[in-house]
Amino acid sequence: MSSIVITLLVLVLLVVVAVTVVMGIYNKLVTYKNRYKNAFAQIEVQLKRRYDLIPNLVEIAKGYMKHERETLEAVIQARNTASSGLQKAAQDPGDATAIAGLATAEGALSGTIGRLFALAESYPDLKANQNMMQLSEELRSTENKVAFARQAFNDGVTQYNIYKQTFPPVVFAGMFGHGSDATMLEFDSVQIAEAPKVSF
């Protein structure tokens, strides 16, 4: 074999190896991005369930807490704001602004629900209401599911960000539309410490 043929074979082999490596990087970026998007979809399911429980909770409370209209309206307003924030974040879970908006709205919602339950302590008949106790239990269960789903999302975001910041993916990430880092969904630690107590 002549040296020209050997050189061509080596060049072809190098091109094939380079293309294979670049394809692998692209596929891994897409895989990791889809994993965190799927994890966000699980958060979305649980938050929608939570948002569906809140109006029922307010309706039950309304019958007992006639003089607490401002608090009840604040809960519904916070729920609507959080629902709107979820819709924006669901469109692009990698959008840092949308994720931050959702986190802020969720913190406000947790705060208003906490105030509602604190006020409910003053109404023994409400505390003893079977429907209220059932909704409280469902809400508590949903809060736990949100926490697990959020952890899976944050793990996915971390894995994606770490991979795309390493070499050689960092060289190609921007070219493949993976320029900016994904943002984790963090709730205010004060809000977590004051999570609504739903034991009736």
N, C-alpha and C positions, 0 to 999 in steps of 0.2 A: 504494500500500500504506500502511496506517495504521501509526503508530508502535507500536501494541500488537502487531501481527503481526510487525513487524521485531524488536521486543524479544523476543517469544516464539521466533522463529527463532534469534536470537543465543543465547538461553538454552539452547535445545535443542542447538544446535551446541556450546556450551561443555560441556554435560552429556555429549554424545557423545565429545568430545575427552577429557574427564576420565575417563570409563569406559574408553576405549581405552588411555589411559596407564596406568591402574591394572591393566587386564588384561595389558598388556605387562609391567609390573613383576612381577605374579604369575607369569606364564608364564616369565619369565627366572629368577626365584628357583627355581621348580620344575626348570627345565632345569639350572641350575648345581648344585643339590642332587643331582639324578639323575646328573650327570656324576661328581661325586666319589664317590657310592655305587657307580657302575659301576667306577670306578678301584679302590675298595676290594675289589670282587669279584675283580679281577685279582690283588691281593695275596693274597686268600684262597686262590685256586687255587694260587698258587706256594708259599704257606706249607703248605698241605695236602700238596703234593708233597714238600716238605722233611720234614714230619712222617712221611710214609710211608717215606722213605729211612732215617731214623734207626734204627728197630728193626732193619732189615737190617744196618746198619753195626755196631750193638751186637752182633748175633748173630755176625757174622764176627769181631769183636774178642774176643768172649767165649772163642772157641776158643783164642786165643793169650794172652790176658791174664787168666789164671785168678786171679791174685793182686790184680787191680784191680777187684774186685767193687763196691766203694764208688763208684768213678768211673762204672762202667757203669750202676749204679742211679741215680746222680745225673743222668746224661744222660737216662734214660728218664723220671725224675720231672720234669725241666725240660721235656722234650718234652710230657708230659701237661699240665703247667701252662700252657705256651704254647698248646697246642691248645684248652684250656678258655678261655683269654683270647681266642683268635681267635673262638670261637663267640659269646662275649659281644659282642665288637666288631662282628661281622658282623650282629648283630641291629639295631644302630643305629650306623653308622660316624660319626655326628655326636655321639655321647656321649663327652664328654671323659674321663670316668672309665674307660670301657671301653677307649678308645684308649691312655690312659696305662698301664692294666693290661697291655695287649698289649705295649706297648713295653718295660715292665719284664720281662715274662716272656720276651720275645725276647732281651733283653740277657743274662738268666740262662742261657738255652739256648745262646746263642753262646759264653758263658764256659765252660760244661760241655763243649761240643763241642771248644772250643779245648784244654781240659785232656786230653780223650780223645786228640786228635791229638798233643799233646805227649808223652803217655805212649806212644803207638804208635811214636814214634821209637825207643824202646828195644827194640822187637821187630822185628828185620830180616825175619823170615819173614812177619810181618803186613804190613809195608810192601811186600813183594814179591807179596803175594796179589793175583791178577788181579781177583777180585771186589771186594776192598777198593779197588783203584785205580779200578775202574769206578764204584763208589759215590761215591768221593771226587770224581771228575770230575763226576758228576751233581749232587752236592751243591754243588760250586763253581758250576756252571752255574745251578742253582736260586737260589743266593745272588745272582747277578748279576741274574736275572729279578726277584727280590724287590726289589732296589735300584731297578730301572727302574720297577716297578709302584708302589713307594712314592713315587717322585718324581712320577709322574703323579697319584697321589692327593693329594699335598701341593700340587701345582699347582692341582688342582681345588678343593681346600679354600680356597686363597688367592683364587682367582677368585670363589668363592661369597662369602667373607667380605668382600672388597673391594666387590663389587657391593651387598651388603645393607647395608653401612655408608655408602654414598653417598646423596646426596639426589637424587631423592625416595624411592628404595626404603626408606631407613631409617624413613620415616614409616609405611610399610605392612607392613614385614617382620614385626613382632610380631603384627599383626592376622592375618597369613596363616600363622602357626605357624612362623615363621623367626626367633624371638627371639634364641636363643643362637648364638654363633659355632661353627662346626665346628672341630675340633682336628686339627692336623697330626700325623702319625705320625712321631715323632722317636726314633731309637735313640740311646742313650748314646754320645757321641763316643769315649769310652775303649773301649767295646766295638767300635766300628767300627775303631778303630786296631788292635785286637787280634783282628780277625776270624780265624776259624779258618783255618789254613793247611792245605789239603787236597792238597798235592802229595806223592805217594808214589812 
